[in-house]
Amino acid sequence: MSVFKPKEKIDPDMKKYLIVGLGNAGEKYEDTRHNIGFSILDALAEKEQTVFETKRLGDIARFKYKGRTFILLKPNTFMNLSGKAVLYWQKIENIPLENILVVTDDLNLPFGTIRIKGKGSAGGHNGLTNINEVLQTQQYARLRFGIGNEYSKGRQVDHVLGTWDENERELLGERIDKVTKALVSFAMAGLANTMNTFNGK
């Protein structure tokens, strides 16, 4: 009788990660603060030499890195219906909830600040609100990118849907590059290590 145990099979779906960048589809929303999720995924796709293809409910790009498969999703459902796209691609790709990371803007963080959490409320963000409702859980990771709150009273919408100012634009490339590294770290090093490395940076 053999004393050797067969190697435990690793579920291939456990090595698949869905990275969702939130934004609004359409030219008039390009390069706006609210679309930073799209901009970050575009930068990651370019770095990994992959391209987005328009599929059902969103644009999809894929790449593999050290045994992990990254599926990048930019929903084309508009921000307040983002959950529909997230749920659809989670089911199609059979991705565990703990392997989902949503990238979004955050008014309450200074420009360029990164905050990663494993769960939490929507914090007033329409995209996260809809994802929470559709997935029926808040137990998924999210990365918030600070867009600051330097706007006058009553001008919040203009700030969120406005383009970056000159000072922000000078720093934006470096900040986006740091976030792309955090996204890869999420899959390679795990949530806790990624939080320790990148939060507040």
N, C-alpha and C positions, 0 to 999 in steps of 0.2 A: 504494500500500500504506500503510495507516494506521500511524502511529508511536505511536498511543495504545494502551496496554494496557488491557484491561477491568479494572474494579475487582475486587479480590480479594474473593470472597464470604466472609463471616464465618459460621462455623457457629453457628446460633442456640443450640445446646446448650452452647457455650462460655460463654454469658452466663447460664446457669442455675446456681443454687447451692442445694445441699441443706444446710440448717442443722439439725442434730440435737441436741435437748436430751434428756439422759438422766434417767430417773426411774422410779418405779413407779406404775402406774395404781391408782386406788382412793382413796376418801376418807381412809382412815387414813394414807395417805402424803402427803397434801397439806400443804404448808408445812413439810415436813421438810428437813433439811440435804441429804439424799441426793437430793432432788427439785429442787435448785436449777436444773438444766437445764430442767425444765418451767417453773419460775417465770420464768426469763429469757426463754424463748420466748413465754410469755404476755404479758410486758411489751412485747416487740417487736411482737407481733401487735396489742396494744392501741394502741401508738404509731402503727402504720401502718394502723389502722382496718380490720383484717381479722379474721376469726373462724376458729376451728378446726372442722373437720368430721371425724367419725369415719369412717375409711376402713379398708382392709385393713391390718392389723398396726400401726395407729397413728392418731393425730389429725394432720390436715394443714391448714395455712393457707398462703396464697400472697399475695404482693404484688409489685409492680414498682416499681423505683426507678432512675431515670436509665438506662434501657435494660437493667437487670439484672432477672432474675426470681428471687425468693427463695422457696424451698419450705421451710417449717418443718415438722419432723417430731418428734412426741412418741410414741415407740414405746409400744404397749400390751401388749408381750410380757413385761413385767417386765424388770428391769435385766439379769439374767444371760442373756437371750436377745435383747438389743438388735440384734445383728448381723443377724438374720433380717429385721427391718424395714428396716434401713439398706440392705442388699443389694437387697431388693425394690424400694424406691423409687428407688434409684440406677439400676436396670435399666429400670424403667417410664418414668422421666423422662430416661433416657440422659444422666446427668450424669457428667462426667469426674471421676476420683478427686481431682484437684487442686482441684475445686470443692466438696468436702465439708468441713464443719467440725463437729466434735462438741463439745458443751458438757457438762461434767461437774464434779462436786464433787471436791475434793482435800483429804485429811486432812493432808497434809504442808506445806500452805501456810497462813500466817496468815489469819484471817478476812478475806474481801473482796479478797484479793490475786489478781491476774489473771496467768496464765501461758499464753502461746500458743506452740505448737510445730508444726512442719510434719510431724513424724513422731515415733515413739518407742514405747517399751514401754507396757504397760498400767499399770505401777506398782502392781499389786495391785488395781486397780479391776475389778470383775466385768463391768461393762458394756463397758469398753474391751477386756478380755480376749476377750469373745465376738465383738466387732466384728473384732478382729484375726484371730481364727480363721475367721470366716465370709468376710471379704473376702480372707483369705489374704495380708494385707499390713499393715504398720504405717505405710505411706506415705500418711497422710492427716492433715489438720490437726486439732488439738484445742485447745480453750480450757478450762483448768482454773480453777475458782473455789475459792479457799481457804475451807475451813470450820473450820480450826484443829484442834488436837489437845488441847484443854483438857478432858481427861477423866481420871478415875482408872483405875488398872489394871483391866483386865477389862471396862471399860465402853465399849469402842469402838463396839459395835453400837448401844448406847443413844444414844451421841452422834450417830452418823451418821443414825439413824432418828428422832432427837428433833427437836423444833421449836426455832426460834431463841430465844435468851434475850433479855431486855429490851434489853440494850446492843446486841446484834447487830441487833435489829429496828429500832432507831433509825437505824442506818447502812445497812440493807439496800437501801432504795429508791435511794439515791444510787449504791451499788455496782452494782446491777442496771442502772441507767440507763447507767452507763459501759460495761458489757458489751454492751448492745444497740448502742451506738455502735461498739464493736469489731467486732461481727458485720457491720454494714453496711460498715465499713471493709475487712474481709476481701475483699468482692466489689468494692468500688470502688477501693481503693488497693493491693490485693495483700497477700499474706501477710507479706513482709519489712517493708513499711512499717507494717503493723498491729502486728507484733511490736515494732518500735522505738517506736511511739507508746504502746502500752498495757501492755506487759509490766512487771510489778512495781508498777504503779500501783494 
